[in-house]
Amino acid sequence: MAENARRDEIPPGTLYMLILKMLARHGQLHGYEIANAIQEVSDDVLQVEEGSLYPALQRMLLKGWVTAEWGVTAGNRRARYYRLMPAGRKQLMAEVAQYQRVNGAIHKILQTE
Amino acid sequence: MQWIGELWRQVRYRLSGARFDDDLAEEMRLHVDLRAADKQAKGLAPDAARAAARRQFGNATQMQEKSHAAWGWTRLESWRQDARYGLRTLGANPGFTATAVLSLALGIGANTAIFSILNAVLLRSLPVEDPQRLVQVRPGAEGDDEFTNPIWEAVRDRQQAFSGALAYAPDRFDMADGGESRYAVGLWVSGDFFRVLGVPAMEGRVFTRDEDRRGTAPLAVVSYAFWKRSFDGDADVIGKTVRLNRQSFEIVGVTPPWFRGLDRDWGFDVAIPIACDPILHPGHSRLDERADWWLRILGRMPAGESIEQARDRMRAIAPEIFRVTVPQEFPAQQQKDYLLSSFFLKRAATGFSEMGAQYRTALYTLMAIVGVVLLIACANIANLLLARAAARQREFSVRMAIGAGRARVVRQLMTESLLLSILGTVAGLLLAAWGSRLLIHFLSTSHHPLDIDLSLDPRVLAFTIAAAILTAFLFGLAPALRATRVELNQVMKENARTALRVSGRPSLGKALVTGQVALSLVLLVAAGLFLGTLRNLWAVDPGFTRHNILMVTVDVEQAGVPVARRAGTYGEILDRLRALPGVAAAASSMLTPISPEGWAQTVKPEGVAAKSPRDTLMFFNRISPGYFATLRTPLLLGRDFNDRDGLNAPKAMIVNESAARQFFGAANPIGKTIGMDEGDVYQIVGVVKDTKYNRINEEDRRIGYLAAGQDAEPGPHIRYTLRSDVPVETLIPAARGAIAGVNRGVSLEFRNFESQVSESLLLPRTVALLSSVFGSLALLLAMVGLYGITSYAVTRRKGEIAIRMALGAPRGSVVRLMLRDVAVLLALGMAAGLAASLATGRLVTSLLFGVRPGAPLQLAGAALILAAATAVAAYVPARRAARLDPMAALREE
């Protein structure tokens, strides 16, 4: 479990935002690629319990934030590729704005010494 | 609105044929495989790489379940499970299911049937463009709603209140060229009629303002139904002609199937321009008649304008309009009144329905009656469910003991109730489609066949669905809650039979039965009132005989008989009819009794000072000699008319008793005079018994009869009354031949007077019939309810009864014991029912004749019937209790 020790759990409630952000950046990804992208971009600091991506993706499909299509990976295997929908883009902006507001506030509190 | 999108995506996903679980599993498998490959590439052994990948992924099964829940599949599946389980339970109790579904089908079917008629004639908007903006212009808030053509033309040319205005008049046109008439339902319409309503032509064109010009060619627009019926839907119909009152009208267009005119009671066959009036009425066209009120005027309010604004605009031009259209022939005072007339506006979105206006109270009463029947049916099913719930107590206890929440079990029971009500509703809808048509058929007369559009619309559908859901909750919720309120431990400890005793539930069942008894009594009382009304109507002495009388209407207008020769033609026809074999007596008259037509005016009786015009209003008819003898109306004083009452003789009048008594009191009326408006003075030569004029249930009116021989300008119609010794229908061919012998071209219509009179009693007859049917149904349901609760009590107290009998209680006392409880319920229910009957009786007064709501005898009769019926229902199971074998019962216990 050594490799888990230097990783942090992602803050609760931010999983959607991270997935949306990754899709916004890369356009079209399958589940594994999303998990990898989050880890890579965060320099391996953030750890996603990888399986939890999937219920989240299903909820996002239902809400209409993302859409999915079956495609083929480089290794020639069937994979479901997710893409951002306009509603998802709006949701991302809203979540980022809210996150920054909260974060900014917390940051300020920590600064006051 | 978020949930709609989600629901849509759910449905689309379901329909896409995707296999949710397989897809998800494949996706997850790929993930773990790729992760493992990645780890292997970084140097881990294959097995270790795989394990690490799995660890990093987390609990795959849990993820799969969570994904499932994300889509709401879990909920959906548990519902499906409930429904499947519910269907199985219902199937396992076919007797119960059939009873419940049947009573629901009857209840919901009756409600839907009555509501769909109510909707069609009173509630539904016309299927025209934006019907909410249509208003009718009326001469008063109540009463007659027609205008003269000069007023219409003035309104059309001057009004600025509306974005469009139209005028129309319903009429019927004879399509036969002489002989027996075949009528088309017709409309006189203004040029803008179809444009203002927003009705396009399906074939050809509709009328335009051009058709408002005087002297316009005889053109016709026909309805889709008429086109299909008379022309087989032939596209070449445009340019063909249709014969109306012996004139050819060229068909220029066909309207779409959804347009049936503005009258809800029947559709229309053919519409012709108002400006064609001179073609059908040569020499006496109504176009410039300032005292002939025959056109309805409607307007379309511009968007954004309120009805008050439109009314104010119309009222602003009213003085001008009435000034230019004042009837010069009116006396000065009447002209003054005319000039002060104004306009009233009324919303016209629902169109016009004579039936709706006439039967409004009746329809709402029937609606209330069927609503009560449905309530009683609900109470019955609730009772059955309670009994079943008691039997299923163990099942519920077990389910709850192994972890099902109370809400979960209630949901299961409600699913079953909902299934029952869905089944009942589907059957009810079929029943309603049939029942409402049957009812309309009942209310239709040969003279005025009703043709009401009863197609299912969203409002009826919403009503039925609401009824279904509401009933499911009404009969399902209380038993479900009651059944699940159990002390788990106790039930599980004891055996099934004693568990029943613990639940202590019968009070709800008793309350339901009490309510049923009360409601049934209300319906029985209502049925009694309506049956009494019908009996009284039949018993009315109308002052004439209605048996063996054939009425023949002869119309010479199209046959071209000039006014001067009409009296001769009419007389000659009468002579020939009198000579027919089988005709015992014959006479002619201008009007027939018990028809909607009438002729009323104020008179100046000798020595009577009238305080108001009402005091000297008199109804009239013009008759040939022998009219009273033909209809067997007794002549009380003086003489009948005879051939000497001609144009040059002194003007003679026969009055009825009411007129004689009210004008002249005890004095001998013979020889007194009555002045008419025109200045003519009539001398009374005879007095006849009172007869009914328009309706059987009217108060006796003052009626005067004038001699046919003293009519200088006979009208184009005349009615012959033939009394025969043979069935009246067999007279028709001979009568037709006799009339053709005088003039081949006249139009004829035959009616059996007896059916004319009985058709005038259609409404009371239908209300009496339906209220009796539903009253009996309610009674039956109440009997089933009482039977059920008594049987249940017998089963429950078997042990107690057995002990009593073992200790020597006689059978009679056992029966009494069982009936004592029922008697209390019955008494309570009757008291409530009587109170409700007294409270609601007044609402139906307008439908009654000769009976008074709340009459003690009537209430007592209904209560007695109910008491007898329910006593029988309760006695049967009570008697079974008395036949119990105490030994067997105790051993079982």
Interface residues (C-beta under 8 A of the other chain):
Chain A: H30 G31 Y32 A35 E49 E50 G51 S52 Y54 P55 L57 Q58 R59 L61 L62 K63 G64 T73 G75 R77 R78 A79 R80
Chain B: Q2 G5 E6 R9 Q10 D23 L24 E26 E27 M28 L30 H31 D33 L34 R35 Q56 F57 G58 N59 A60 Q62 M63 Q64 K66 S67 A69 A70 W71 G72
